[in-house]
Amino acid sequence: MNLTSSNVPKRKLTLLNQPYLIELKTQGTDDTGLLTVAEQTGDIPFDIKRVYWTYGVPEDHTRGHHAHFTTQQVLVAAAGTIIVELEGVTDKEKTTFVLDSPQVGLYIPPKTWRILQYFDNAIQIVFASIDYSEEDYIRNYDAFKRLNLFQGS
């Protein structure tokens, strides 16, 4: 399933166990410039503990290749295009999101494997629900798939 910021209805604070797109408030005009806001109350469905950004990733390189036990994240393509392939611990199907607008965020729940590819000098901003903790990472895909066995699917 392929989903882009232009063909998927945006949802506010819905199921926190499924990825979904969040439409962020934008002000301004093309003549004067635009300002997009992501607020903890109303936009981001968790308390923000960490914000970081990724940039300068060569187009022939993918990042991610991990999941988190407890971290929730919202990803925003501040510039360029980011293709995000997600697989949940209970999902049988992978879902691909195309982030190509700084006005749209992608909510990623815990226990969701992700692979990201960056295009057009992409800059990604990430809002995370916890501070960095190596213990929260699932870096081995086989170990991630084994979690599926214990989730009842």
MINUDO-290930 format. One line per 4 residues: number of its first residue (from 1); for each residue x, y, z of N, C-alpha, C, O. Coordinates in pm, 1 decimal. Layout:
<atoms>
NUM = X:Y:Z:X:Y:Z:X:Y:Z:X:Y:Z | ...;
</atoms>
This chain:
<atoms>
1 = 84.7:-116.3:0.0:0.0:0.0:0.0:89.5:122.9:0.0:179.8:133.4:83.0 | 65.9:215.3:-91.2:143.5:338.4:-99.4:55.2:456.7:-63.0:-54.2:472.1:-117.2 | 102.8:540.1:28.6:27.6:655.8:74.1:115.7:779.1:63.9:231.6:777.5:105.4 | 60.1:885.8:8.3:135.0:1010.7:-1.6:60.3:1119.5:73.5:-55.9:1103.0:110.7;
5 = 128.7:1230.3:95.0:65.6:1340.4:167.6:-50.4:1399.1:88.4:-132.7:1469.7:146.6 | -60.7:1373.1:-42.0:-167.6:1432.5:-120.8:-287.9:1340.8:-139.3:-394.1:1388.9:-179.0 | -276.1:1209.3:-111.8:-390.6:1122.0:-138.6:-441.1:1046.4:-17.1:-515.7:949.8:-32.8 | -403.9:1086.2:101.5:-450.6:1017.9:221.4:-519.0:1117.8:312.2:-465.4:1225.4:338.6;
9 = -637.8:1082.5:360.2:-699.4:1173.0:457.6:-615.4:1178.5:583.2:-568.1:1075.7:631.8 | -596.8:1298.6:636.0:-518.6:1314.8:757.4:-609.1:1289.4:876.5:-727.2:1324.3:873.4 | -555.5:1229.4:980.6:-633.3:1202.5:1100.5:-567.1:1268.9:1217.9:-444.4:1276.3:1225.3 | -646.1:1316.4:1308.0:-596.0:1369.8:1433.8:-609.7:1262.7:1539.3:-708.0:1188.6:1539.5;
13 = -515.3:1253.1:1627.2:-517.8:1168.1:1745.2:-616.9:1052.6:1737.4:-717.4:1051.5:1808.4 | -588.9:957.6:1652.6:-674.7:841.2:1639.9:-606.6:723.0:1705.7:-550.2:737.0:1814.3 | -610.5:609.1:1643.5:-547.6:490.6:1701.7:-397.5:510.2:1715.1:-329.7:542.7:1617.6 | -346.2:490.9:1834.4:-203.0:509.6:1855.0:-124.1:383.3:1827.7:-3.5:380.2:1852.1;
17 = -189.4:277.8:1777.2:-115.6:156.9:1743.7:-98.8:141.1:1593.3:-47.5:39.1:1547.4 | -141.1:240.4:1516.3:-128.1:238.5:1371.2:-62.0:367.7:1323.6:-87.5:474.1:1380.1 | 22.6:360.3:1220.3:78.7:483.7:1164.6:-30.6:564.8:1095.0:-125.2:508.2:1040.1 | -17.2:696.2:1097.5:-110.2:781.8:1025.2:-46.3:917.5:1000.1:48.9:957.2:1067.3;
21 = -101.9:988.0:900.8:-53.3:1120.7:864.8:-124.8:1227.2:946.5:-244.0:1215.8:975.1 | -50.9:1329.9:983.2:-102.3:1442.0:1061.9:-84.8:1569.0:978.6:26.4:1601.7:937.2 | -193.5:1639.5:954.6:-183.9:1766.9:883.6:-148.9:1876.2:984.3:-221.9:1898.5:1080.8 | -37.2:1943.8:961.0:11.0:2048.0:1052.0:-38.7:2185.2:1006.2:-54.1:2210.9:886.8;
25 = -63.1:2271.8:1103.0:-114.5:2405.8:1073.0:-5.9:2489.6:1004.0:109.6:2492.7:1046.5 | -46.8:2556.7:897.0:45.6:2641.1:821.8:-15.1:2779.5:804.6:-134.2:2794.6:777.2 | 70.2:2880.1:821.4:28.7:3019.7:804.8:119.0:3085.0:702.1:231.3:3040.4:678.7 | 67.7:3193.0:640.3:147.4:3269.3:545.8:103.0:3246.9:402.8:2.7:3180.8:376.0;
29 = 179.9:3303.5:312.3:150.6:3290.8:169.6:280.5:3261.2:95.7:389.9:3278.2:149.5 | 266.1:3216.9:-28.0:385.0:3193.3:-110.3:462.9:3322.9:-133.8:584.3:3319.4:-154.3 | 393.5:3437.2:-130.9:459.2:3566.8:-152.7:544.3:3609.7:-33.8:649.3:3671.5:-51.5 | 499.1:3576.9:88.1:569.2:3624.8:207.6:642.4:3515.6:283.2:721.8:3544.2:372.8;
33 = 616.1:3390.7:247.5:677.6:3278.1:317.5:576.4:3206.8:405.3:472.3:3262.2:440.4 | 608.4:3084.0:439.7:516.5:3000.4:515.6:577.4:2960.6:649.4:699.2:2948.4:662.6 | 491.9:2940.8:747.0:530.9:2896.9:880.6:441.7:2778.4:915.8:319.3:2791.3:917.3 | 501.6:2664.1:943.9:425.8:2546.1:984.2:457.2:2516.6:1129.4:572.2:2525.4:1172.4;
37 = 352.8:2481.2:1205.6:364.3:2461.4:1348.4:324.2:2319.0:1384.7:222.9:2268.4:1336.3 | 403.4:2254.6:1469.8:368.1:2125.8:1529.5:364.3:2146.6:1679.3:467.1:2170.3:1742.6 | 244.9:2137.4:1735.6:228.4:2161.2:1878.3:199.2:2031.5:1951.6:130.1:1943.1:1901.1 | 253.1:2022.9:2070.7:231.5:1903.8:2152.6:83.8:1886.0:2184.3:34.5:1773.2:2189.0;
41 = 13.8:1994.7:2205.7:-129.6:1985.9:2231.5:-202.6:2001.3:2099.1:-209.0:2110.8:2043.1 | -256.7:1892.5:2049.9:-336.8:1897.3:1928.8:-274.0:1835.2:1806.2:-346.8:1783.6:1721.3 | -143.0:1837.5:1792.6:-78.2:1783.4:1673.2:1.1:1656.2:1703.7:-16.0:1554.3:1636.9 | 86.2:1662.7:1802.8:173.3:1550.3:1837.5:105.0:1471.7:1949.5:75.9:1528.4:2054.9;
45 = 78.7:1342.0:1928.8:-3.3:1266.1:2025.1:73.4:1209.8:2144.3:36.2:1106.2:2199.4 | 179.9:1277.8:2183.5:257.5:1234.2:2299.9:338.8:1352.1:2349.9:353.9:1452.4:2280.1 | 391.6:1339.8:2472.2:482.3:1441.6:2524.5:615.0:1431.7:2449.9:672.6:1323.4:2440.0 | 662.9:1542.2:2398.3:788.0:1543.9:2320.8:905.3:1550.1:2417.5:916.5:1643.4:2497.1;
49 = 992.8:1450.1:2410.2:1112.6:1445.3:2494.6:1239.9:1475.2:2415.9:1340.7:1516.8:2473.2 | 1235.0:1453.8:2284.2:1355.6:1472.3:2203.3:1314.8:1514.4:2063.1:1215.3:1466.3:2008.8 | 1393.6:1605.9:2004.7:1376.3:1647.1:1865.5:1512.5:1636.5:1798.7:1612.8:1683.3:1852.7 | 1515.6:1574.7:1680.9:1641.2:1568.7:1605.7:1610.6:1576.3:1457.2:1495.7:1560.6:1416.0;
53 = 1713.8:1600.5:1376.6:1695.7:1610.5:1232.8:1803.9:1532.4:1161.8:1915.7:1516.8:1210.7 | 1766.1:1483.2:1043.0:1856.4:1404.5:958.5:1866.9:1476.0:824.5:1766.3:1521.1:769.6 | 1989.4:1486.4:771.8:2009.6:1554.8:644.0:2139.2:1505.6:581.0:2220.5:1440.2:646.3 | 2156.9:1537.4:455.2:2280.3:1499.1:385.6:2289.6:1350.6:355.7:2399.3:1298.9:334.7;
57 = 2177.1:1281.3:353.2:2178.6:1136.6:327.0:2183.2:1113.6:175.9:2096.2:1163.1:104.3 | 2282.4:1039.8:125.9:2287.8:1011.2:-18.4:2163.4:933.9:-62.5:2111.8:850.1:11.4 | 2115.8:963.4:-184.5:1993.5:899.7:-233.5:2005.9:748.8:-250.5:1904.7:678.7:-250.7 | 2126.8:697.8:-264.6:2142.6:552.8:-281.1:2158.9:480.4:-147.4:2191.3:361.7:-144.9;
61 = 2137.1:549.8:-38.3:2153.3:493.1:96.2:2019.1:495.4:168.4:1945.3:593.5:159.9 | 1987.6:387.5:239.2:1866.6:387.3:321.3:1907.5:393.6:468.1:2016.2:350.5:506.6 | 1816.9:448.6:548.5:1838.3:458.1:693.3:1724.3:388.6:764.1:1632.8:335.9:700.8 | 1730.5:389.1:894.0:1628.3:323.9:973.7:1669.8:181.5:1003.1:1761.6:157.0:1081.3;
65 = 1601.1:87.4:939.6:1629.1:-55.5:960.6:1623.6:-89.8:1109.0:1710.9:-159.0:1161.4 | 1519.5:-40.1:1176.1:1500.9:-69.8:1317.9:1356.4:-40.5:1358.0:1279.0:16.8:1281.4 | 1323.0:-80.9:1478.6:1196.1:-45.9:1543.4:1230.4:-3.9:1685.6:1346.0:-12.2:1727.2 | 1131.4:40.6:1758.9:1149.0:77.2:1899.7:1048.0:1.1:1983.7:934.7:-20.3:1940.6;
69 = 1088.1:-39.5:2102.4:995.4:-105.6:2193.7:888.3:-9.0:2242.8:770.3:-44.1:2245.1 | 927.7:113.3:2282.5:830.6:206.0:2342.7:824.3:343.8:2278.2:725.1:414.2:2296.9 | 924.4:384.4:2204.3:927.0:519.2:2147.3:818.0:538.1:2042.1:799.4:454.8:1953.5 | 746.8:649.7:2054.4:656.3:696.9:1950.9:727.8:811.3:1879.5:803.6:885.6:1941.9;
73 = 704.1:825.9:1749.3:768.9:932.5:1674.2:671.7:995.7:1575.7:576.2:932.6:1530.4 | 698.5:1122.7:1543.8:635.8:1189.9:1431.0:749.3:1239.0:1342.4:836.7:1312.8:1387.7 | 747.7:1197.6:1215.0:848.4:1237.1:1117.0:789.9:1343.6:1025.9:673.3:1335.7:987.0 | 871.2:1444.1:991.6:830.6:1550.5:899.2:943.3:1570.2:798.3:1059.9:1581.2:835.9;
77 = 908.1:1574.4:670.8:1005.2:1610.7:567.2:1004.6:1762.8:558.2:919.2:1820.4:490.8 | 1098.3:1827.7:624.8:1106.1:1973.7:622.0:1144.7:2023.2:483.0:1110.0:2134.7:444.2 | 1216.3:1939.7:408.5:1253.7:1969.3:270.3:1271.2:1837.2:197.9:1300.8:1735.2:260.2 | 1253.2:1838.3:66.7:1274.2:1718.4:-12.6:1164.0:1615.2:5.5:1052.8:1646.3:48.3;
81 = 1198.4:1492.0:-28.3:1104.4:1380.6:-22.9:1166.7:1265.7:54.3:1284.2:1233.4:36.5 | 1086.8:1205.1:139.9:1131.3:1088.2:216.8:1029.7:976.9:194.7:909.8:995.4:216.0 | 1078.6:862.1:152.0:993.1:744.0:137.3:1013.5:660.0:262.3:1125.8:622.6:296.2 | 902.2:630.6:330.8:907.1:559.2:458.0:828.9:429.0:443.0:707.7:430.6:421.8;
85 = 898.9:316.9:454.1:833.5:186.2:450.7:819.0:137.2:593.5:917.6:127.2:666.6 | 694.9:106.3:633.8:666.7:65.4:770.7:606.6:-74.3:774.8:532.6:-115.4:685.4 | 640.7:-145.6:881.0:583.1:-277.1:905.5:558.3:-288.6:1054.9:651.5:-280.9:1134.8 | 432.6:-307.1:1092.2:398.1:-322.3:1233.0:418.7:-464.3:1278.9:426.5:-556.6:1197.8;
89 = 427.5:-481.7:1409.3:455.5:-614.2:1464.1:340.3:-711.1:1437.1:362.4:-832.0:1431.3 | 218.2:-660.5:1420.6:105.3:-748.9:1392.2:56.1:-736.3:1248.4:-36.5:-807.2:1208.9 | 116.0:-647.9:1170.0:73.2:-630.0:1031.3:136.8:-734.9:942.2:253.8:-769.6:958.5 | 59.1:-784.6:848.5:113.8:-877.4:749.6:163.4:-801.2:626.5:241.6:-853.9:547.4;
93 = 117.2:-676.5:611.1:146.5:-597.5:492.6:233.7:-477.7:529.0:213.8:-414.3:632.7 | 329.0:-448.1:444.0:410.8:-328.1:462.0:336.2:-210.6:399.8:267.8:-225.9:298.7 | 350.0:-94.2:460.6:285.8:26.5:411.3:393.5:128.7:380.2:485.9:148.5:459.1 | 381.6:193.4:265.6:478.1:295.1:225.0:411.1:432.1:226.2:304.9:451.9:167.1;
97 = 475.9:526.1:295.1:430.6:664.3:299.2:532.8:749.0:224.2:653.2:725.6:234.9 | 485.1:846.3:149.1:572.8:941.6:81.9:553.8:1076.3:150.0:447.8:1138.0:139.0 | 657.1:1121.5:220.4:653.8:1251.6:286.4:720.0:1352.2:193.2:840.0:1344.0:167.2 | 642.1:1446.1:143.5:693.6:1543.1:47.1:643.1:1684.4:74.3:645.2:1770.3:-14.0;
101 = 597.5:1707.6:197.6:547.3:1839.6:234.7:580.8:1866.6:380.9:558.5:1780.0:465.6 | 633.5:1984.0:412.5:660.6:2015.6:552.4:533.5:2041.4:633.1:540.5:2069.0:752.8 | 418.3:2032.6:568.4:290.1:2054.0:634.8:226.8:1923.1:682.9:114.6:1922.8:733.5 | 299.4:1812.0:666.9:245.2:1680.3:701.9:346.5:1604.2:786.3:464.8:1598.0:752.7;
105 = 299.0:1546.4:896.2:381.9:1459.6:979.1:331.6:1316.6:969.9:214.8:1293.3:938.8 | 418.5:1221.9:996.4:382.7:1080.0:997.4:402.1:1026.1:1138.3:514.2:1022.7:1189.2 | 293.0:984.1:1201.3:300.9:922.3:1333.2:343.4:776.7:1317.0:284.6:702.0:1238.8 | 447.8:737.1:1393.0:495.3:598.0:1393.6:485.0:545.9:1536.0:552.3:596.2:1626.0;
109 = 399.7:443.7:1556.9:384.6:388.2:1692.1:501.3:297.6:1728.5:582.6:263.8:1642.5 | 510.3:258.1:1855.0:612.9:160.8:1895.8:596.4:30.1:1818.2:490.2:2.1:1762.6 | 702.7:-48.1:1815.9:705.5:-180.1:1752.0:667.6:-172.9:1604.9:592.8:-256.4:1554.1 | 720.9:-71.1:1537.6:700.5:-54.2:1393.9:837.3:-46.1:1326.7:914.1:46.9:1351.1;
113 = 866.8:-144.7:1241.6:993.0:-147.3:1166.8:985.6:-41.3:1059.2:882.7:-24.7:993.7 | 1097.2:31.6:1040.9:1099.4:136.9:940.4:1226.8:131.7:857.9:1335.5:101.2:907.1 | 1208.3:163.6:727.8:1319.3:184.3:634.8:1289.4:315.0:563.1:1179.6:334.4:510.9 | 1388.1:405.0:560.6:1367.8:538.4:503.3:1467.4:562.8:390.9:1584.2:525.0:400.1;
117 = 1419.4:626.8:284.7:1506.1:669.2:176.1:1479.2:816.7:148.5:1364.1:860.0:144.2 | 1585.8:892.7:130.1:1579.7:1038.6:120.1:1611.8:1083.0:-22.0:1705.2:1032.4:-84.2 | 1532.2:1179.8:-73.9:1551.0:1232.3:-208.8:1545.3:1384.7:-206.0:1491.8:1444.9:-112.9 | 1601.6:1445.6:-310.1:1592.0:1591.0:-329.9:1648.7:1669.6:-211.7:1587.6:1766.6:-166.8;
121 = 1766.1:1627.8:-160.8:1829.3:1695.0:-46.8:1735.6:1702.8:73.7:1722.6:1807.6:137.1 | 1672.2:1592.7:103.5:1571.7:1588.3:209.9:1631.0:1623.6:345.8:1744.7:1589.7:378.4 | 1549.4:1692.5:422.4:1578.4:1721.4:562.8:1460.1:1668.7:642.3:1345.7:1707.0:617.7 | 1488.1:1581.2:737.2:1383.8:1520.3:819.5:1393.5:1572.3:962.2:1502.0:1577.8:1020.2;
125 = 1278.7:1610.4:1018.2:1270.2:1646.1:1159.9:1190.5:1535.6:1228.3:1087.4:1491.5:1177.5 | 1239.7:1491.3:1344.6:1172.6:1384.4:1418.7:1140.8:1434.0:1559.6:1227.0:1487.8:1629.1 | 1016.2:1414.9:1599.6:971.5:1439.2:1736.4:958.1:1302.5:1801.2:889.2:1215.7:1747.7 | 1023.2:1281.4:1916.1:1023.7:1150.1:1982.1:968.0:1160.1:2123.2:980.0:1262.8:2189.9;
129 = 906.6:1050.0:2166.8:838.8:1048.3:2297.2:931.4:1019.2:2414.5:892.9:1040.3:2529.5 | 1053.2:971.0:2388.1:1147.8:946.7:2497.8:1286.2:995.9:2458.1:1315.6:1014.0:2339.9 | 1370.5:1017.3:2558.1:1510.5:1048.8:2531.5:1576.6:926.7:2468.6:1524.3:815.6:2477.3 | 1691.1:947.8:2405.5:1761.8:837.0:2342.1:1792.5:727.7:2444.3:1840.4:755.0:2554.4;
133 = 1763.9:603.9:2405.4:1796.8:487.9:2487.2:1825.1:371.4:2394.0:1734.8:322.9:2325.9 | 1948.5:326.5:2390.4:1984.8:214.0:2303.9:1901.4:89.8:2336.5:1872.7:9.3:2247.9 | 1862.7:74.1:2462.6:1783.7:-42.3:2502.9:1644.6:-42.6:2438.4:1580.3:-147.5:2433.5 | 1597.6:70.8:2389.5:1466.0:79.2:2327.5:1466.8:35.2:2181.2:1360.5:16.6:2121.9;
137 = 1585.5:18.4:2122.4:1595.2:-16.7:1980.9:1583.4:-166.3:1958.4:1635.8:-246.6:2035.6 | 1513.6:-202.7:1850.9:1512.5:-339.2:1797.1:1585.1:-327.3:1664.0:1527.1:-281.0:1565.7 | 1709.9:-368.2:1659.9:1792.2:-346.7:1540.3:1802.3:-470.8:1451.4:1852.0:-462.4:1339.1 | 1756.1:-584.0:1500.0:1764.1:-708.4:1424.4:1625.4:-743.2:1371.6:1531.6:-761.4:1449.2;
141 = 1612.6:-752.4:1238.5:1481.6:-776.3:1177.1:1423.4:-911.3:1219.1:1302.7:-921.7:1241.0 | 1505.8:-1013.4:1230.5:1455.8:-1144.6:1273.7:1400.0:-1137.7:1415.8:1297.6:-1199.5:1445.3 | 1466.0:-1063.6:1502.9:1415.4:-1046.0:1639.5:1282.8:-969.6:1636.9:1191.5:-1001.2:1713.3 | 1272.0:-869.7:1549.6:1146.3:-796.0:1534.3:1035.0:-889.9:1489.3:924.6:-885.4:1543.5;
145 = 1062.7:-974.7:1390.9:961.0:-1066.9:1340.8:919.4:-1166.8:1449.3:803.5:-1208.1:1453.8 | 1011.9:-1205.5:1535.9:977.6:-1296.7:1645.1:880.7:-1231.9:1743.8:801.2:-1301.7:1806.7 | 886.2:-1099.3:1758.2:788.5:-1030.2:1843.3:647.8:-1057.8:1794.6:554.6:-1068.6:1874.3 | 632.3:-1069.4:1662.7:502.3:-1095.5:1601.0:440.8:-1224.2:1656.3:319.0:-1231.9:1672.6;
149 = 522.0:-1323.6:1684.8:473.2:-1451.6:1734.8:404.8:-1436.0:1869.9:315.2:-1513.2:1903.9 | 447.0:-1335.8:1947.1:394.3:-1317.2:2081.1:281.0:-1215.3:2085.5:228.6:-1185.5:2192.8 | 242.9:-1161.9:1969.8:137.3:-1060.8:1964.8:2.0:-1120.3:1925.2:-96.2:-1047.4:1911.3 | -3.2:-1252.6:1907.1:-129.8:-1318.2:1879.9:-178.8:-1308.9:1736.9:-298.2:-1325.6:1712.3;
153 = -90.2:-1282.6:1641.4:-135.4:-1277.8:1501.7:-78.6:-1392.3:1422.8:-105.9:-1404.5:1303.4;
</atoms>
